[in-house]
Amino acid sequence: MLLLLGLCLALPLCAGSLEEAGTWGDTSEQVGLRVPRQVRLLQRLKTKPLMTEFSVKSTIISRYAFTTVSCRMLNRASKDQEVTFQMQIPAAAFITNFTMLIGNQVYQGEITERDEKPGGQVKEKRNKTTEDIGEKGTEMFRASVVLPSKDKAAFFLSYEELLQRRLGKYEHVVSVRPQQLVGRLTVEVNVLERSGIAELEVLRLQNSRRKGSGSGGDDSGPPPSTVIHHNETFAHVVFKPSVVQQAKIAQNGILGDFIVRYDVNREQSIGDIQVLNGYFVHYFAPRHLPPLPKNVVFVLDSSASMVGAKLRQTKDALFTILHDLRPQDHFNIIGFSNRIKVWKDHLVSVTPNNVRDGKVYIHHMSPSGGTDINGALQTGIALLHDSVARHDLEDRSVSLIVFLTDGKPTVGETHTLKILNNTREAARGRVCIFTVGIGDDVDFRLLEKLSLENCGFTRRVHEDEDAGAQLIGFYDEIRTPLLSDIRVDYPPNAVEQVTRTLFPNYFNGSEIIVAGKLADRAKDRLHVEVTASNSKKFVVLKKDVPVEPRWGGSGGPGDPGPQGGGQEDPNPLERLWSYLTLKELQSSWLQSDQEQERDRLRRKAQALAVARRFLTPFTSMKLRPAPQTHTPEATYGLAGMSAATGPETVMQSLWGTHLQPGPALKKPYDPRIKISKTSADGDPHFVVDFPRSRLTVCFNIDGQPGDILRLVSDHADSGVTVNGELIGAPAPPHGHKKQRTYFHAITILVNKPQRSYLEITPSRVIVDGGDRQVLPCNQSTVVGSRGLEVSVSANANVTVTVQGTVAFVILIHLYKKPAPYQRNHLGFYIANGQGLSGNCHGLLGQFLNQEARLTEEAAGLSKNPTNPPVPEAGGRSKAILKVKGHQVPVVWKQRKIYNGEEQVDCWFAGNNAANLIDGEYKDYLAAHPFDSETTFGPGAPRGL
């Protein structure tokens, strides 16, 4: 077997080295009759490996994205054939796993330290994009394997990345380029942001630069078949085009980039700090600040290689950029080839005349000569230093160089290390250099290091019809500096292993991210201090931030704790911290020119990457055969599983719950569950639905705090009992009630096939069926065994399913700032009562499977034979309800259910449901939460 990532893997089927790859299979030259070209084409089409499935699933939790790619292929040919899986992934992403299934054998990836000898390992060799295989900002992962005739192969690739905020938005980009039309093609993206999602949009498919790819029709809006569901904190996006829809976009199977773009809500000026299990992440992105003046020197390559479209498009982009400069800014222009040509001997202010003259100077630039990168940078830095020394510039301003080139140094100093040293010594940390590499021949590594060492960043611009727009987009990221000299401080004894805390500049639309560990988990607050300069003054922001968990277990006494094997629960904030730390170690390693320091940084990065399963330049991936009893999903690992499921089971896998997801999570993203109206919710208000009679009846029960009400009593038959405990609260002012009561706890006893106890409160669910489990309600998870399943949708609802025939949904009502008369409470809904017996009783249970009708003697009711009576216009809204042998006066009214999301019409029975329910209120009081006794037995009168 051959896996082409630049190396031959040490797998059982490997037949030779990489150099021998061309001799495998039926590759010998055969002399024979000439086969017509049309026949050869049909033969190739018929035997080309068939991709039966291409699936990408991403889950983004607090800007950190877990992505899994699944691809299944079939060799239809009558001989062994090479099949290739390839995927463009973001350049900033780390691969965390790769698994292959060849026939029935699973090969599992294992991240190891990178050896000097490459044999038997997959190295981090993701080919840089080229005109033929890649797109901007991505790298290519490719794997090839020789597959036996009629056999199947499956590839599973997972990677992780921290989304960067640019121009006020986060973008998650998924490459959809399977290279052929696919029968089952799916892209699924889940976004979970605790602070709230703002401005979610799905862009049209972005065109490939290769022919035969397009947008498939309309240039705006999401691509065909895209479905979007979202609420305040969660979004679920699915793109699932049919083969016909794929063909309309691109018949060659290169559809383009599927892009989900969004931002988050921001409230605190100090930023958003999230804490989970000893790790914290601090997001800082202030808004509504006056911009800092900027001093910009544009350094433009005008060597001979820039001839044609490259120079023309660069000039057009600079014309637009000059017009965008603000009156308080200063600028200058340098053109360089083998000579350095400076427009002015100092920086000039932004005036209409200066902008016009600058455009004229750029317009007359002509390409010629070589490329003196060192001389151009030294000249630009000296211009900025001289202007500062003469006090020509604002005291609180930002000095920048925008450096554009398409090649490598060919004139003057050409040694890369000397260019870097010269630039670093000249800039002295006071000038930030932002570099742009144009085309594919540029020394991108040099530009990257120039920016990294001088507080800037680099971008690659490809040569195509959109190069000018790419340049303008690059400048837009730095056009509005809001703060400079930013420092983020935490108490030294409160945090440890913190990522970078000093930042030279903050540009509008970007984001500063700091992550670390809490040194003392017992502390409930973290002091945060941010200092910076803006255009007016020195800014100091201070705040003590609560560090209780915002969307996960705190590790306290009431949390589940580690699950199985003594391993700690994985943590998305820990993954994010590891990612940031590795990126910073790589950056430091890249910048360092001391061999001993580079070796120390390499070993530190290597240890962290192996421990966290990141494939980096310092690590390799070995493929090992997994035990035959394992499936790809069982051996795939954390990152693969987390991306392969929705946020509910993402939380389950990330925090280590050991039970499998169930059908209750098929549509977890919509908390407004559409179920039976039969319920007890609110103060509490009861609703009973009679579907066969097409009637809905409602009533109130005015109980006392501490009372435990029997809601469903079917212990003798189905073995199910449901009780609800009340808590009290003051009545609203000017109301007719003396107090309010709510359900604070719902307890469920299941006696068949074995005894299990469940206690549900707004904060936790306790499941005790022999092994006691405590599930926090702010964490989505699913547990189940022996016919009982409990599904928690974070801070929304709990679904309990018994034997697949009985289902209850408990809504969780939480208040951020409760009024004096409000309490966190529960609502109880019967979603499926088919498994409950005809002897079922309780305040709600006694009405299940019953019929009811209204007497027609009541005045003012319409007599529509196909619908139950309803009040006519101007008529009285009273009637007599007949149910279970009772005759009950009722009035017509409206009531809100399902967390206030739906309004139902119902016939209201007053007087605390007297005459409607069997017996009296006291007959429905339980002695304790799991009391299964009932006053009413099988002999009680039932039916009409």
N, C-alpha and C positions, 0 to 999 in steps of 0.2 A: 504494500500500500504506500502511496506517495502523498504526502501533504505538502503542498508547495507554499511555504512561507519563507522561501529562500533556503530551506533545509529539508533533508530527508529525515523523517522521524524514525525512531527505533521501534517500529511496530512489527508484529509478526508477519505481515504481508509485504513488508518493504523488500523490494527485489534488487536494489542497487543504490548507488550514490546519486546525487543530483546530476552529476555530469552524465550518468548513464540513462537519465530519464527519457531521453529521446529514443532509446532503443527498446522501450517496453511496448508490449502489445504487438499488434500487427502493423509494424512500421517499415518492413522491408519493401524495397522497390519491386514491383511485379511487372513483367513484360507480357503484354497481352493485347487483346482487342481494345480499341479506343471506345470508351463509354461516352455516349452523347451527354452534353453539358446539362440538358434538362433532366436526364435520368439521374445523373450524379447529384443534382440539387434536390430532387425528390428523395433520393436515398439518404442524404444528409438530414433533411427535415424529418424523415420518418424515424431515424435512429438517434437524433439528438436527445440527450438526457432531458427528461420531462420534469419540470418543477411542479409538484402537485400542491405545494403549500408554501406561502411566504407570509410570515406573521411577525409584526413588531409590536411589542407591548412596553409602554413606558409608564412609570409612576414617578411623579415629581412631588417630593415632600419638602416643603420649605426651601424651594429653589434647587434642591439636590435631586438629580434625575437618575433613576435606575432604569436601564433599558435592556430588554432581551429580544434577540432576533432568532426566529425559528425558521428553518428552511428544510423541506423534505423533497427528495429527488428520486427518480426512478430511471434505471438504465433499461431502455426498451430494446436495445440492440441484442443481437444473438452472440455477441462477443464482449469481452471485458472492455470497459470504456472509461475514460477519464471524465469525472464530473467536477465542476468548480463552483464553490460558494464564495461570493465576494460581497463585501458590504463597506460602503463609505461611512466612516464614523467621524464625529467632530474631532478636530485636532487636539482639543483640550481634554478629551475624554481618556480615561484609563480602562483598558480591558480588564475584567475581573474573572472571566471564566470562558472556556471554550470546550464544548463537549461534542463528540461525534457518535452517531449510532450507525454502524455498518452492518447490515443484516440484523443479527441478534446480539452483536457484540458492541458494548459501550466503551468508548475511550474518553476518560475523564482528564481534564486539564489540571495540573498542579503547579502553582507558582513557586519557583525556587530561586535561590541566588544564582546570578548569572556566572557561568563558568567561562574560563578562557577558551576551552574547546567547545565548539558548537554541536557536537554530535548528539543526536537524540533529543534535541530541545527545539521548541518553537521560540525564536528570539523575537524581541520587540522590533520587528522590521516591517513597519507599516509604510508602504511606499508613498512618498510625497506625490501629490496630485500632479498629473501631466495633462496635456491637451487631450490625450486619448482616453484616460481612465478616470479622471477625477474632477471634482468641482472645488471652487474656492473654499478655504477654511476647513477642509476635510482631509483625512488620510484613508488609505485603502487597506482593508483587511481581506486577504484572499487565501483560500484553502482549496487544494485540489487533491483528489483521491481516485485511484483506479478501482472502479466498482465492477464486480462480477456481473455477467449477463443476467438480466431480469431481476436483479437485486435492488434493494432500496437503501438510501442513505438519508440521515437526518443530521443537521448541523444546528447547534445552539451556541450563540455568542451573546455574552452579556458585557455591558460596559457602564460606567458611571461618570457623571460630570456635574460640576457646579455651574448653574446657569449664570451668565454674566449680564448685568443690567447695562444696556446701551440705549441711549436716547430715550430713557424713561420706560423701557420695556424689557422683559425677558423673552427670549426666543428659544423654543425647543424645536430642533430641526431633525427630521427623520428622513433618511435617504430611501426612496422607493424606486429601486432600479434592479428588478429581478432579472433583467435581460431577456425575458420572454413573457407572454401572457400566462397568467396563473389562474387555475381554477378556484383556489381559495386564497385570496389576498386580503389581509386585514392589518390596519394600523390602529392601535388603541392607545390613547393617552389619558392618564388620570392625573389631576392636579389637586394637591391638598395643601392649602395655605392657611395657617391658623389666624393670621392677621386679616384675612379676607381677600378675595380675588377681585381685581378691578380691570375693566376694559379687556375682557377675554375676546380674542378673535382667532379665527383659522383662516390663513391666507390661501389664495389660489396656489396650485402647484407651481413651484418656481422652475422655470425652464432649464433643462440641461443645455450645456454649450455644444452638445452633439446634435447632428441632424436627426430628424425623425422624432423629436420630442417637442411637446408643446403643452399648452395650458388646457387644452381640451374644450375650447369654446369661450365662455365668458371670462373676461380678464379680471373680474372682481368677485369676491366672496369665496367661500370654501369650495373645494372640488366636489363633483357629483357624488352622491351617496353618503356624504358626511353627515353624521348625527351628533348634535351637541346638547348635553344636559349639564346644567350647573346651578348651584345656589351660592350662598354668600362665601363659603369656604371651600367648596369642592366642585370640580368640573370633570366631566366624563365625555371624551371625544372619540368617536369611532369613524374610521374611513374604511369602507368595505365595498369597493367597486366590483361589479360583475365583469366577466370577460369582455362583454360588448362595451361597457363603459371604459375599460382599460384600453381597448383597441381604438376608441375615439380619441383618447389622449395621446397614445403613442403605441403603434403596432409592434415596435421592437422591444417593448417591455421596460423602457426607461421613462418612467412617469415624471420623475423630478423629486424635489424636496417638499415634504409635507411639514408645514410650519404652524405651530401653535404659539401665539404671542399673547402676553398678558403682563399686568403689573399687580402690585398688592397695595392694600390700604395702609396708610401710615398716619399715626396719630402723635406719637411722642417725638419731641425735638431731639432727645438723646438717642433715639433709635429704638429698634425692636430687639429685645433680648429673649432668647428661647433657651430653656434649660431642660435637660433630660438625663437622668441617671448619671450625674457627675460631670457631664459635658455641657458647655454653653456655646451659643453662637450669637454674636452681636452684629446686627445689620444697621448701618448708619447711612441715611440718604436724605439729608435736610433739603427743604425746598423754600421757595419764596425769599431768597436772599439776593441782595444786589450783586451783580457780577463784578469780579475783580478786573482791573485793567490788565491787559496782556501785551507783552512785547514779543513780537513774532518776527523771526528771520526765516524767510522761505528760501531754501537752498535747492536749486533745480538742476538736475543733470542735463546738460546740452551737448553731450558727446555724440559721436557719429552714430552710435547704435540707437539713439533716440529718434532717428529719422522716420518721417511718415506719421502714422496714426498715433503713435505713443506720445510724441511731443505735441501734436495738435490737440489731442484730448486733454493732456496735462495743462496746456495753456488755457483751454476753454474752462477747465475746472478752476484754475487760479483766478481767472476773471471773475467768476461767481464768488469765490472766497474773498477776494479783495472788497467786493461790494458789501460783504457781510460783516466786515470789521466795524467795531463800534468807535464813536468819536474819541473815547478816552484811551483807545489802543494806540500802539506805535508799531511800525513795521519797516522792513527792508527786504531787498531781493538780491540773491546771489545766483548767478549762472556759472556752471563750472564744466569744463572738459579737461584738456591738458593745461588750460589757463583758468584763473579765478577772476570772474568779472563781477564787480560790486556796483549795484545801481547807485547808492548814495554812500558817503563816508560815515554816516550816522543813521540811527533810526529816526523816522519822521512820523509826525502825528497823522491821524486819519482825517484828511480833508478831501473834498471832491477833487481838487486839483492834484493832490498827491496820488489819489487812487487812479485818476486818469493817466497821470504820467507813469505810474507803475505798470498799468496795463500796456501802455505803448512800449515800455522797455521789454516786457515779456513777449509781446507780439514780434519784436525784431530779433529775438533769439533765433539762432540757426544752429543746426547740429553739425559738429565737426570735432575731430581730435579724440583724445583718450579720456580717461576718467581718474581725476585726482580727488579721491574721497577725503583723504587726510587733510589736504590743503583747504578744501571747501569748508570742512567742519571747523578747523582752526580759525578761519576767517570769520565765520558766523559767530562763534563763541566770543572772539575778541570784540566784535561789534557790540554785542550785548554788554560785555564787561565795561567797555569804554563809555557807553551811554549811561550806565549806572554810576560810574565814577564821576561823570560830569553832572550828575543829578538832573539829567534830562528826562528821567522817567519817574513815574509815581512811586512813592515809598512802598505802598502796599500793592505790588503788581507781580505778575507771573511772567518769567522769561522762558520762551519756548523756541526751539528750532524745529521746523518742519522740513525734513530731508527726504527728497525723492530721487531715486536712481533706478536704472534698469540693469546694472551690470556689476562688475567686480573692479577693484582698484587696479589700474594699469599704468598710472603715471604718478611720479613722486614716491611717497612711501606706500609700498604695496604689501608689506608684511602685516598680517591681520593683528597680531598681538601688539605690535608697536602702534598701530592706528588706535586700538582700544586704549592703550596706556596713555597715549598723547591726548586723546579726547577726554578721558577721565580726569587727568591732571589739569587740563584747561578749564573744564566745566566746574570742577570743585563742588559739585552738588548744588550749584546755584542756577544751572541751566538744564532744563529738561529737554531731551531730544526724542522726537517722535519720527519714526522712519517709515517710509513707504517703499516697498519693493515692487517694481513694475515688470511684469512678464515672468518667464520661467528661467531666464539665464542669470538672474540676480543672485548675489551672494547673500542669501536670506539669513544664514547663520550669523554673518557679520552684523547685519542690520539688527537682528534680534539681540545680540549682545550689546551693541551700542545703546539700544533703548533700555535694556534691563539695567545696565550700569549707570544710566543717567536719567532715572525716574520717569521714563516714558514707556511707550509700547510700540509695537510694529504691526503693520498690516501688509498683506500681499494683494496686489491689484493685478488681475489678469488682463491680457490684451484681447479685448473684444469690444463690441459696440457700446458696452456699458461702463467702460473704464472711467470716463469722466464722472459719472454718477457715483462710482465707487470711491473716487477721490473726495468728492464733496461729502459723501457719507462719513468717510474717515475724519474729515475736518469738523463735521458737526459734533463728533464726540468730544472735541477739545475746545470748541468755540466759546463756551461759557464757563470759565472757572469761577467757582463760588467761594472756596476756602483754600488757604494755603497753610503749610506747616501744621498739619493736623496731628495731634497726639491723643491716643486713647489710653487711659490709665485705669487700673483696678488695684485694690490693695494687694501688696506683694504676698501677704500671708493668706489671701483668699483664693488666689488662682495660681495655676502652674501650667507649664508647657503651652504658653499662649503664642499664637501666631503673630505675625507682624502687627505692630501698633503705631508705627510712625509712617505718615503718608505726606508726600510733598504737596500734593494738590488734590482737590476734589472738584470734579467737573459735573455740571448739571446733567441729570439723567443717568449718572453712573451710581455706584454703590460701594461703600467701604465695608468689608467683612472681616471680623476678628473672631477667632474660635479658640477655645482652650478647655482646661479641666478645672473643676472646682476643687480646691485643696481641702475644704471642710464642707461636707455635704449637710452637716447639721445646721448651718447658718441658713436663715430664711430670707436674707436680703444680701444684695451685692451692690457695693458702692461703685458707681461709674462716673468718670470725669473725662470730658472731651475738651481739649483746648485747641484753638485754631485762630487764624487771622482772616478777616474778610475785608471788604473795601473800606470800611469805616473804622473798625476797632479790633481789638483783641477779644476773642470770644471764649468764654468759659461756661461749659454746661455741666451741671452736677445733678446726680439723682441716685437715690437708693432704690434699687429695682428688686421686687419680689422674685425669688428664685424657685418657688414651687413649680412643679411641672405644669406646662400649659396644655400639652396634648399627649401625655404618656404617663406611665407609672413612675412614681417617685422613689421607688425602692424602699418605701416605708413599711411599717408593720402590716398594713392592709393590702399590700401589693402581692402579686403572685410570686415574685422572686424568680431566681434562675430555674430553668426547666430542663431537666434531663442532663445527665452526663457531667453535672457540676459546672457547666459552662455558663458564663454570664449572658444575659439577653443581649443580642445585637441592638445597635442604636443608630438611627440615621444621623444624629448629630455627631456621633463618634466617627461615622464614615466621612462626614463633611469635614471634621477636624483633620482626619487622616489625609484626606484629599488635599486640603490647603497646605498642610505641613509638608507633604511630599512635593507639591509644586514649588514651595519656597526653598526646600532643600535642593531641588533640581536647579532653580534659578541661582542660588548661591554657588553651587558646584560649577555652573556654566560661567559665572563671573570670575571665580577664583583662578589665579595663575600660580598659586603655591601648591606644589605637588602633595605635600603632607596634608594641607587643609583639604584639598580635593579628595584625597583618600579617606579622610575622616568623614566628610560629607557623604561620600559614596556609600560607605559602610552604614552610616546612620539611615540614609534613605533606603538602602537595600533591606535592612532589618525591618523597618516599618512597612515596606511594600510587601515583603513575604508574610508578615504577621497579618496584614489586612487584605491580602490577595489582590494586589494591584500589579499589572504587567507594565513595567517601566523600562527605561534604558538600562537600569541596574538589575533587572530580574529577567528570568526566562520562564517559559511554560513547558513542562513535560506532559506528554499524553501517556496515560497509563491505562491498561485494560481494567475495567471495573468488574467486580464479581458478577457472574451471569444472572444472579437473582435481582440485581439492581436495574432499575429503569433510568433513562436520562433524567427524568424529573427527580428521582430519588438521589441521584449523585450530582445534581447540577449545582447545588450550593446556594448561598444566601442571595447573591445579586440576581441570579437567574430566577429564583422563585419569587423574589419580591417584585420583579418587573412583570412576571407572568400572571400575576393576579391583580385584583383591584385593591384600593386602599384598605379595605377591611381586612383582607387576608395579607396585605402588605404589613399591616400592623401586627397581624398574627405571627408572621414569619420573622419580622424584625424584632419583636419582643419575645419570641421563643415559645409561644403557645403551641402545644404538641398535638392538637386535634385538627382534623381536616375540615375545610370549608364545606358548607352544605348549600342546598338550594335557596335558603333564605337570603343569600347575598347576591342573587342574580341581578337585582337592580337596587343596590344599596345607596346609590347616589341621590335618590329621591325620598326624603324623609316623610313626605306626605303620602303615607301608605293608604291605598284604596282597599278597604276591607269591609266586612259587615258593619252596619251601623250599630249593632248591639254592643253597648258599652256603658261604662261608668267612669266619668271624667269630671274634672272641675270641682264643684263645691258640695258634695258630688252630684252631678246630674246624670240620670240614668236614661238610656235610650234602648228600646227594644224594637227590632225589626221583624215583621211578619211577612216574609217574601211571598208566601202562597196567597195571602190575603191582600197583598199590596198595601199594607198599612204600616205606619210607624207610630209607636206610642212612647211617650216620655214621662218621667216623674222624678221628683226630688226626694232625697232621704236626709232629714235633718238629724244627724247623729251627734254624739258627744266625743270630744277628744279622748283618745285612748280606746274607743270602741273598735272591736274587730268584727267586720261584717262578713257573713257568708255570701259569696258571690256565685260560686258554682259548687254544688254538692252532689257528687256522683261516685262516692267512695265505694259503695257496695257493688256497682256494676263495672264501669270503665276504670275505676280506681283513681279518679281525678278529683281533687278538692282545691278550690281557690278561695282564699280569704284576703280581705283588705283592711289594713289598720289606719285609723283616722288620726290626724293631728289638727290642732285648732289654730285660729288666727283671728285678730280683731276684725269686726265688720267694717266695711268702708263707711265713711261719714255719710250721714243722711240716708242710710239704707234701712230696709225694713227688718233686717236680721240683727240679732245680738252678737253673733259670731259666725265665722266661716269655718268649714272643715274640709280637709283634703285627704286623699290617700297618700300616706307617707311610705307605706310598705305594702307590697303584694307578696303573699306567700302561696306557694303551690306545692301540694303533696301529690306525688304520683306513686301508686301502689302496685302497678303492673307494668312490665313483667317482674320488676323488683322495686323496692321502696327507694324513692329519691325525694330530697327536699330542696326547694328553691326559695330564696328570699331576695326580693328585688327592691332596692331603694333608688333614689335619684343619683346616688354616688357609686353604688356597687351592686354586683350580683353574686350571691353565694350559692354554689351548686354542691350538694353533698349527696352523692350516691355511693358512698363508701370511701372515695377519695375526695376530700374537701378542696374545692377550688374557689378562689375569690377573684372575680373579674371586675376591674374598674370600668365604670360606665363611660369614661372619657376616652376609652381605647376600644376600637372595633376588633372583634374576635368572634370565633365560632368554636363551640365545644359540643361534644355529643358522644353518647355511647348507649348501647342496648335500648334503642328505640326512643331515646330522649335527646333532643337537640336544642341548644341555647345559642342564639345569635345576637350579639350586641353590636348595634350601629352607633358609633361614638356620639354621645350627648343627644341622641335622637330617639331610639327605641330599643326594646328588647323583644325578640320573638322566641316563644317557647313552643316546640312542636313535639307531640307525643304520638308515637307509633304511626306517624304520617297521616293520622285521621283527626287529630285535635290540635288546634293551633291558637295561641293567644298572643296578642301584641300589646305590650305595655309601653305607652308613650312617656317620654321623660320631659317634664316641663321645668326649665331652669330660668332663673331671672338674674340678669347681670346686676341690676340695681332694684331690688324688690321694694315695693311699697309696704307700709306696715301691715297691710291686710293680705299680702302675698307670701306664699311659701313654695319652695321647690317641692314638686309633687308628681304623682303618676296618674296616668289614665289607663284604664283596662278595657281592651277590645277583644271580642271573640271573632277571630278570623275564620275558623273552621270548627264547627261543632258536630260534624258527622259521626265522630267516634263516641260521642256522649249518648247515654242510654235514654230511653223514654221515661225512666224514673228520675232523671236529673232534676235537682232542685236548687235553691238559692235565689237571691234577689234577681239575678239574671237567668240562671239555669232553668228555672221553672217555666220560662216562656219559650224555650227552644223547641222546635218541631211542633209548635202549637198553631192553631188558627184563631183569628179574631175577626169580628165584623161590627159594623156600626148599624144601629137601628135606623130605618128610614123614616121614622116618625118625627125625627128632629127637624124643626123648622129651618128654612133657609139653606137646605142642602141640595145640591144638584143630584139628579137621578140618572147619571150616565151609566148604562149597563156594563161598560167595559172598564170603568175606573171606579175606585172607591169614592165615596162622597167627600166633596170638599166644599167649603163655603162659597156661595155665590156672591156676586158683587152686591154689597148692601145687606146681605143676609146675616143671620146670627151664626157664630162659629162655635156652636155647642152641639153635642150629640151624646148618645149612650153607647158605650163600648161593651160588647159581649165577648168574654174570653174566660175559658176554664170554668164556666158556670157562673161567673160573676157578671153583674151589670154595673158599669162604672160610668158616672158622668165625666165627660171629657170636654176640653175646649181646644180649639185649633191654635197652634202657635209655631214659631220658628226657633230653631236652636242650632248653635254652632258646635261642630265636632271636629275631630282630626286636627287638634292643635289650632282650632279657629280657622282652618283653611277651607271648610265646607259648611254650608248651611243646609239643614234638613227641615222639612215640614213634618210636624208630628202632632198627635192628639195627646194633650197633656192631662194627666190624672193628678189632681191636687190632693191636699190634706195628707201629705206624707205617704201617698200611694195607698191610703185606706181603701178597702174593698177590691183593689186591683191585685195585691199580693196575697198569698195564703197567710193566714194568721196575722200576727202583729210584729212590730219592729223588734221587740225583745226576742222573738223566736229566731231572729237572724243574727244574734250576737254569739260569737264564738268565745270559748273560754281561754284559748291561747292561739297563737298564729297558725299552728298546724292541727287545730282541732277539726276532726273529720266527722264528728257526730252531727246529726240533724234532727230537728223536731218532726220533719215530714218524711215519711217512708213511702215504700211502694204502694201502700194502701190508700194514700191521700187521693181525693177526687181529682181527676184530670179530664181534660177535654171539654167540649161544648155540651 
